[in-house]
């Protein structure tokens, strides 16, 4: 955990400024219609009206989409129809598998609990017969150590400690010298593609990323959190991944 004084701890909007510099370009899904059925039976009927607006179950909201791979899309809905919430959907046009993550800012701070919570589902699309592995929780990243470059001013190191925690430190940027151990969730979407999400304790922020640890070594993500003056804010993010190595625990395995 960082020993920086509380007054030096940067707010979400301060560290997020410019963090989408190296993000992959947006994809235009105009005219696409897709129904995603989640593992709890919920359906998401998506109709992409134009390059920025989607109707989901009859409600219009903004969206942004990235083609992480030719057949895999990362779609985020920074909801304006509901305050302090975001919905992220990842889907494949070849396997017809999907997953969804909902991030919600809590009404108030609770000691020892991140202010922003997240819920996850696997799913399928109506575009064809699902094939391949069902997306779900993964331990594949445990022990790995990567550096992430989001912009000329944003460089971070991650160490994946367990299925529930990861450690980070800022190497370049306004948070330089700061670091912490926060709650995290990792799901495998398909070979080389991992959903990585974290929820911070010190400030009200959470993120959803899709790491391509295969040939591309790119990551695409979004943040939801509270700014320094208490407003909810959505931010896009993305960049390059530089693997540093990994360790294997010789005896007792982390949770």
TAWO-V637801 format. One record per residue. PSI is psi as a letter, one per 40 degrees, with the letter a starting at -180 (NA if undefined). NEAR is the number of other ideal C-beta (glycine too) atoms within 12 Angstrom. D_CENTER is the distance of its C-alpha to the mean C-alpha in whole Angstrom. Layout:
BEGIN
PSI|NEAR|D_CENTER, PSI|NEAR|D_CENTER
END
This chain:
BEGIN
i|16|22, i|24|23, e|11|26, h|19|26, i|10|28, d|12|26, e|7|27, e|16|26, h|26|22, i|30|20, i|28|19, d|35|15, d|26|17, d|26|19, d|35|16, e|35|14, h|25|17, e|23|17, e|38|13, e|27|13, d|22|16, f|26|16, i|34|13, i|30|14, i|17|16, i|24|16, i|27|17, h|21|20, f|31|20, h|17|23, e|14|25, h|25|23, h|19|23, h|33|21, h|23|21, h|38|19, h|27|20, i|28|18, e|22|20, e|15|21, e|11|23, i|21|21, i|23|21, h|36|19, h|21|22, h|37|20, h|23|22, h|29|21, d|21|24, a|17|23, e|18|21, e|22|19, h|25|20, i|37|20, h|23|22, h|33|20, f|20|23, e|13|25, h|22|23, h|20|22, i|30|19, i|28|17, i|42|15, i|36|13, i|37|13, h|34|13, g|26|15, d|39|13, i|28|16, d|13|19, e|23|19, h|39|15, h|39|13, h|42|10, h|43|11, h|44|9, g|39|12, g|31|12, h|28|15, e|21|19, e|21|21, h|19|19, h|17|19, f|30|16, i|28|14, i|43|11, h|39|10, h|46|8, h|49|10, h|48|10, i|43|14, h|37|17, e|25|20, d|19|22, e|29|21, f|26|20, i|40|18, i|43|14, i|46|12, i|40|10, h|43|8, h|31|10, h|42|10, h|25|13, h|34|15, i|22|18, d|14|21, i|12|22, h|17|22, h|13|23, h|8|24, e|9|22, h|16|19, h|33|16, d|32|16, h|40|13, i|27|13, i|37|10, i|24|12, i|33|11, i|31|14, i|33|15, i|35|17, i|31|19, i|36|20, e|21|24, e|24|24, a|18|26, h|12|26, i|25|23, i|17|24, a|22|22, i|19|20, h|23|19, i|37|15, i|23|15, i|26|14, i|30|15, e|24|17, d|25|17, e|37|15, h|27|17, e|25|20, i|30|18, h|24|18, i|33|16, i|26|16, h|40|14, h|28|16, d|39|14, i|25|17, d|14|21, e|23|20, h|35|17, h|29|17, i|39|15, h|29|16, h|41|14, h|30|16, h|37|15, d|29|18, a|25|17, e|24|16, e|21|15, i|27|15, i|37|14, i|26|16, i|34|15, i|26|18, h|30|18, d|23|21, h|23|21, a|30|20, e|25|21, e|34|20, h|20|22, e|18|23, i|31|21, i|25|19, i|32|18, h|23|17, i|36|14, i|31|13, i|39|10, h|35|9, h|37|10, i|38|11, h|31|13, d|44|13, a|35|16, h|20|18, e|23|16, h|40|12, h|40|10, h|44|6, h|45|6, i|41|5, i|39|7, h|36|10, i|40|13, d|25|17, d|31|18, i|36|17, g|34|15, i|46|11, i|42|8, i|47|4, h|47|1, i|47|3, h|47|6, h|42|9, g|35|12, e|34|15, b|21|17, d|13|20, d|23|17, f|22|15, i|33|13, i|43|9, h|44|7, i|46|5, i|45|6, i|42|7, h|48|10, a|40|13, h|32|16, i|25|18, d|19|21, e|11|24, e|18|22, i|17|20, i|31|17, i|29|15, h|39|12, i|35|11, i|38|10, i|42|9, i|38|10, a|35|13, i|27|15, h|35|14, g|22|18, h|23|18, e|17|21, a|14|22, i|18|22, i|15|24, h|12|25, h|15|27, d|7|30, b|6|31, h|7|29, i|13|26, i|19|23, NA|12|21
END
